[in-house]
Amino acid sequence: MSGALLSCRDLAVEYRTGGRVLRAVDGVDLDVEPGQSVAIVGESGCGKSTLARAIMGLTPASRGSIKLEGRELVGLSQRELRPLRPAVQMVFQNPYGSLNPRLTVGRIIEEPMFVQKVGTPQSRRERVRELLGMVGLDSGSERQYPHEFSGGQRQRIAIARALALNPKLIVCDEPVSALDVSVQAQVINLLVRLQRDLGISYLFISHDLSVVRHLAHSTVVMYLGRVVARSSSRMFWNAPLHPYVAALKQATPTMQVLDEGYVPPPVLEGEIPSAIDPPPGCRFSTRCPHVQPQCRESYPPLRPVSAVEAVACHRVEVQADGSATTPWGVKSAPAAPLPQAGGDPHS
């Protein structure tokens, strides 16, 4: 997309093991617009976190392009990347492991500013207090150590550290999966508020669709290293075109289980194939309830089916009115543009 803050094209991350190649990320295209939240979902091992680490430069890309505001990042040295790093920061999954236990909270939050030589010691201390207030912590917290805080408070500290350099994009890798459910809601609400107030973009990695539903403007679904669907969050929930997306939605717990006469949806059978030896054709063909011979012969390209929706499935058809249909009865209406920055993802 033109004007994208972050743009990835044909991005791949490969590992060699025992003389064979494991493609953890295989030809991913991705765009994050300014002020928008893009969620990446999928089962464990689908390549979500590897993709996040490649974007951050923590894992080298084997091929492809990663552009930040039009500037190519792949191939840059650490020295060349350094002045670009303030624009993209990361919040890791485990707040118990991502904060240095030997440093005070104030020093942890100040460290990015110190490394980038931002401000004076006094201005950095003032900024630390400001950031603590932004994430809902008392300014006196700066003198304490990480072990003196709960898991949710530690993740707020990690978010404050990520905000220290005024980033344009924050990559959140399962930031609430290690927290209690009630605390998850508090952290998600904090992220939503920060986006509304500061206009930040999020790339949000998660396997919890209930969390994604409240945060993301658009959702990217990965399976075995590849993107199988991309859509606005509203379309993702209302009319999932790809069979794998439908299976993920059906697996999300709802209160309908308490209804009298409730019939649970069919469970997706089979295991994810090996990324070292993926099946020919569509990688989901070994588990798809609607598989056809064509699906086992060639991999379906990720093709747009509306202004905000793309799907990699041979059996999805685009109609003349702009809607998309499937032989198993799913139909998506012509989609409206994404909500504005900071707006309701489902409006």
C-alpha positions in Angstrom: 0.0 0.0 0.0 1.2 3.5 -0.7 1.9 5.5 2.4 2.4 2.4 4.6 4.5 3.0 7.7 5.9 -0.6 7.5 5.9 -2.6 4.3 7.2 -6.2 3.9 7.4 -8.0 0.5 8.2 -11.6 -0.1 9.8 -11.8 3.3 11.3 -15.1 4.3 13.3 -16.5 7.2 15.0 -19.9 6.7 17.0 -22.1 9.0 19.2 -25.0 8.0 19.0 -28.1 10.1 20.5 -31.5 9.3 21.2 -30.4 5.7 17.5 -29.4 5.1 15.8 -26.1 5.0 13.1 -25.0 7.5 11.1 -22.1 6.2 9.7 -20.5 9.3 8.5 -17.5 7.3 7.9 -18.0 3.6 7.1 -15.1 1.3 5.1 -12.9 3.6 3.6 -9.6 2.3 2.5 -7.2 5.0 1.5 -3.5 5.4 1.0 -1.5 8.6 -0.6 2.0 8.0 0.1 4.9 10.3 -2.1 4.9 13.4 -3.5 1.4 12.7 -3.3 -1.9 14.5 -2.5 -5.1 12.5 -2.8 -8.4 14.3 -1.0 -11.5 13.2 -2.7 -14.7 14.4 -2.2 -18.4 13.9 -1.4 -21.6 15.8 1.9 -22.1 17.6 4.7 -22.6 15.2 3.2 -20.8 12.3 5.9 -18.2 12.2 4.3 -15.2 13.9 7.1 -14.4 16.4 9.8 -15.2 13.8 8.2 -12.6 11.5 8.2 -10.1 14.4 11.8 -10.7 15.2 12.8 -10.3 11.5 11.0 -7.0 11.3 12.9 -5.8 14.4 16.2 -7.0 13.0 16.7 -9.6 15.7 16.5 -12.4 13.2 18.1 -12.0 9.7 15.8 -12.2 6.7 16.8 -14.8 4.2 15.2 -12.9 1.3 12.6 -10.2 0.7 12.1 -6.6 1.7 11.3 -4.7 4.9 10.7 -1.0 4.4 10.1 1.6 7.1 8.5 4.7 5.7 10.0 3.7 2.3 13.6 3.1 3.7 14.8 -0.4 3.0 16.0 -2.2 6.2 17.2 -5.5 4.9 20.9 -5.5 4.3 21.7 -2.6 6.6 24.5 -2.9 9.1 23.9 -2.5 12.8 25.5 1.0 12.6 23.2 2.0 9.8 20.1 0.6 11.6 20.9 2.4 14.9 19.4 5.9 13.9 16.3 4.1 12.6 15.6 2.0 15.7 13.8 4.7 17.7 10.9 4.5 15.2 10.2 0.8 15.9 10.2 -0.6 19.4 9.1 -3.9 20.8 7.2 -5.3 23.8 8.1 -8.9 24.5 5.8 -11.7 25.7 7.3 -12.4 29.1 7.7 -9.3 31.4 9.6 -11.5 33.8 12.4 -12.1 31.3 12.4 -8.8 29.3 13.3 -6.5 32.2 16.9 -6.5 33.7 16.4 -7.5 37.4 19.7 -5.7 38.3 18.4 -2.3 37.2 15.8 0.0 38.8 12.6 0.7 36.9 13.9 4.3 36.2 17.1 3.0 34.7 15.3 0.4 32.6 13.0 3.1 31.0 15.9 5.6 30.7 18.2 3.1 29.0 16.9 3.6 25.4 17.3 7.3 25.7 20.8 6.9 27.1 21.8 4.6 24.3 20.4 7.0 21.6 22.0 10.0 23.5 18.6 11.7 23.9 18.5 14.7 26.3 20.3 15.4 29.5 20.3 13.2 32.7 17.7 15.6 34.2 15.5 15.7 31.2 15.6 11.9 30.9 14.5 11.5 34.5 11.6 13.8 33.9 10.7 11.8 30.8 10.8 8.6 32.9 8.3 10.0 35.4 6.1 11.2 32.5 6.1 7.7 31.0 5.3 6.0 34.3 2.3 8.3 34.6 1.2 7.5 31.0 1.1 3.7 31.8 -0.6 4.1 35.1 2.3 3.7 37.6 3.3 6.1 40.4 6.4 8.2 39.7 8.0 6.7 42.9 8.2 3.4 41.0 11.4 4.5 39.3 13.4 3.7 42.5 12.1 0.1 42.7 13.2 -3.1 41.0 11.2 -5.3 38.7 10.8 -8.1 41.2 8.7 -5.7 43.4 5.9 -5.5 40.8 3.2 -7.9 39.6 3.2 -9.3 36.0 0.8 -6.7 34.8 2.8 -3.9 36.3 6.0 -5.2 34.7 4.4 -5.3 31.3 3.4 -1.6 31.9 7.0 -0.9 32.6 8.0 -2.7 29.3 5.4 -0.5 27.5 6.8 2.6 29.1 10.3 1.6 27.9 9.0 1.1 24.4 7.5 4.5 24.4 10.6 6.3 25.6 11.9 7.2 22.1 8.5 8.3 20.7 8.2 5.3 18.3 5.9 5.3 15.3 5.4 1.5 15.5 5.4 -0.9 18.4 5.7 -4.6 17.8 3.9 -6.5 20.5 4.8 -10.2 20.6 2.1 -11.9 22.7 2.2 -9.1 25.3 -0.6 -10.3 27.5 -0.4 -14.1 27.1 1.5 -14.5 30.4 -1.0 -12.4 32.4 -4.2 -13.1 34.2 -7.4 -12.5 32.2 -8.4 -9.5 34.3 -5.0 -8.0 33.9 -5.0 -8.7 30.2 -8.0 -6.4 29.8 -6.3 -3.6 31.6 -3.1 -3.8 29.4 -5.2 -4.0 26.2 -7.2 -1.0 27.3 -3.9 0.8 28.0 -2.6 0.0 24.5 -5.9 1.3 22.9 -5.7 4.5 24.9 -2.1 5.1 24.0 -2.8 4.6 20.3 -5.7 7.1 20.5 -3.6 9.7 22.3 -0.3 9.2 20.6 -1.2 7.9 17.1 1.1 4.9 17.3 0.8 1.9 15.1 0.8 -1.7 16.5 1.9 -4.9 14.9 0.2 -7.3 17.4 1.3 -10.9 17.5 -1.2 -13.2 19.2 -2.9 -16.6 19.2 -5.8 -15.3 21.3 -8.6 -14.1 19.0 -10.6 -12.6 21.8 -7.7 -10.2 22.5 -7.2 -9.4 18.8 -10.9 -8.6 18.4 -10.7 -5.7 20.8 -7.5 -4.2 19.4 -6.9 -4.8 15.7 -8.2 -2.8 12.8 -7.0 -5.6 10.4 -6.0 -9.2 10.9 -3.4 -11.3 9.1 -3.7 -15.1 9.5 -0.6 -17.3 9.1 -0.3 -21.0 8.6 3.0 -22.9 8.4 5.0 -19.8 7.5 2.6 -18.3 4.9 -0.3 -15.8 5.0 -3.5 -17.5 4.2 -5.9 -14.6 4.8 -5.9 -10.8 5.4 -8.9 -8.8 6.2 -10.4 -6.0 8.3 -11.4 -7.3 11.8 -15.0 -6.8 11.0 -14.9 -9.1 7.9 -12.7 -11.5 9.8 -15.4 -12.2 12.4 -18.5 -11.7 10.2 -17.6 -13.7 7.1 -14.4 -15.8 7.4 -13.7 -17.0 3.8 -10.7 -19.3 4.4 -11.5 -22.7 6.0 -8.6 -22.2 8.4 -9.9 -18.8 9.5 -13.4 -20.3 10.1 -11.8 -23.0 12.2 -9.9 -20.5 14.3 -13.1 -18.5 14.9 -15.0 -21.7 15.8 -12.3 -22.6 18.3 -12.8 -19.2 20.2 -14.7 -19.8 23.4 -18.1 -18.0 23.6 -20.9 -17.7 26.1 -23.1 -19.7 23.7 -21.9 -22.9 25.3 -24.3 -22.1 28.1 -27.4 -22.0 25.8 -29.8 -24.9 25.9 -29.5 -27.1 22.8 -26.0 -25.6 21.9 -24.2 -27.8 19.4 -20.4 -27.3 19.4 -18.9 -26.7 16.0 -16.8 -29.4 14.4 -13.2 -29.6 15.7 -10.4 -29.2 13.2 -8.7 -32.6 12.8 -5.1 -33.5 12.2 -1.7 -31.9 13.2 0.2 -29.1 11.5 2.6 -30.6 8.9 6.4 -30.2 9.3 7.7 -26.9 8.1 10.8 -28.9 6.9 8.7 -31.1 4.6 5.4 -29.2 3.9 2.7 -30.9 1.8 2.5 -30.1 -1.9 -0.1 -27.6 -3.0 -2.0 -25.7 -0.3 -0.3 -26.3 3.1 -3.7 -26.5 4.8 -4.9 -29.3 2.5 -4.1 -32.1 4.9 -6.6 -30.7 7.4 -9.1 -28.8 5.3 -12.7 -30.2 5.4 -13.3 -28.8 1.8 -10.2 -30.0 0.1 -10.3 -30.7 -3.7 -7.7 -32.4 -6.0 -6.6 -28.9 -7.2 -5.7 -27.9 -3.6 -3.1 -30.7 -3.4 -1.5 -29.8 -6.7 -0.8 -26.1 -6.5 -0.5 -23.5 -3.8 -3.2 -20.8 -4.1 -1.8 -17.3 -4.3 -2.9 -14.7 -1.8 -5.4 -12.7 -4.0 -7.5 -9.7 -3.1 -11.3 -10.3 -3.0 -12.2 -6.8 -1.8 -10.7 -3.5 -0.9 -9.7 -4.8 2.6 -9.6 -8.6 2.2 -7.3 -11.1 0.6 -7.4 -14.9 0.8 -5.3 -17.8 -0.4 -7.9 -20.4 -1.3 -8.7 -21.9 -4.7 -12.4 -22.2 -3.9 -13.2 -18.6 -3.1 -14.9 -16.8 -6.0 -15.3 -13.1 -6.5 -18.7 -12.0 -7.8 -19.6 -9.1 -10.1 -20.9 -7.0 -7.2 -17.6 -7.2 -5.3 -18.6 -9.8 -2.8 -16.8 -13.1 -2.4 -18.5 -16.5 -2.0 -17.4 -20.1 -1.1 -19.1 -23.4 -2.0 -19.7 -24.1 1.7 -22.1 -21.1 2.0 -20.0 -18.2 3.2 -20.5 -14.8 1.5 -18.8 -11.5 2.3 -20.4 -8.3 1.3 -18.3 -5.6 -0.5 -16.1 -4.2 2.2 -15.9 -0.6 3.4 -12.5 1.0 4.0 -10.6 0.5 7.3 -11.6 2.7 10.3 -9.6 5.9 10.9 -6.6 5.8 13.2 -7.6 5.2 16.8 -11.2 4.4 15.8 -13.3 1.3 16.7 -11.8 -1.6 14.7 -15.4 -3.0 14.2 -17.2 0.2 13.2 
